[in-house]
């Protein structure tokens, strides 16, 4: 799915059967515990859900090169909101003014 408003504009959500494997292979368990990787923009940004205890289950992006919790940028407050926004074609991140 091409979305011009985030990252490279590409949103590649991993097949559900591969989410746990890919999330482990990218190192989420080790470097960003509490985030579950769900996809990529193909250019160094990964999409993840915040699954830490007490979290809001927010969806955001995080650089694959750092994979540090402090670099997680919330894009929506839930997966449902993230999906709805993508399908509606609504910008998730407004361009810098």
Secondary structure, DSSP 8 states (H G I E B T S, - for coil): -B-TTSTTSB-EE--GGGHHHHHHHHTHHHHSTTEEEEEE-SSSEEEEEE-STT----EEEEETTT--GGG-EEEESSHHHHHHHHHHT--SS----
